[in-house]
Amino acid sequence: MGPVSWTYPAEIFPMRVRAKAVSVSTAVCWLFNFALAWAVPPGLSTIAYKTYFIFGTFNFAAFIHIFFCFPETAGRTLEEIEDVFAQGHVFTAWKVKRNVGKKTLQDVVGEHDTDSHDHDLKEKV
């Protein structure tokens, strides 16, 4: 779970808030690492092997959370990921199809033509 807190935020947040969101997620990661470093030694000395049941419970809860809420980002551009989240799959990440957000060449060319046409209209006004 450790690397997820470093990589996933950089992939899922839109450009306008990405820097702040990644910095907050990094701070939270360091805060939880500090809490673990502070709490594990007394836990191991007091309840011994049962400490691992606590970790197992948290890992199981994290698995459930990731399964339901984190769509796969591999092979997708940042813009495609924004489209995935724009569809609103909040608790149904496994239902996100691999083609969501994918654009054909015609789609990209059409967007470019629309953008340049809008830009030309703004210049004339």
Summary of the structure (lengths in Angstrom):
residues: 125
radius of gyration: 21.1
end to end distance: 52.9
largest distance: 75.2
contacts: 262
relative contact order: 0.08
helix: 74%
strand: 0%
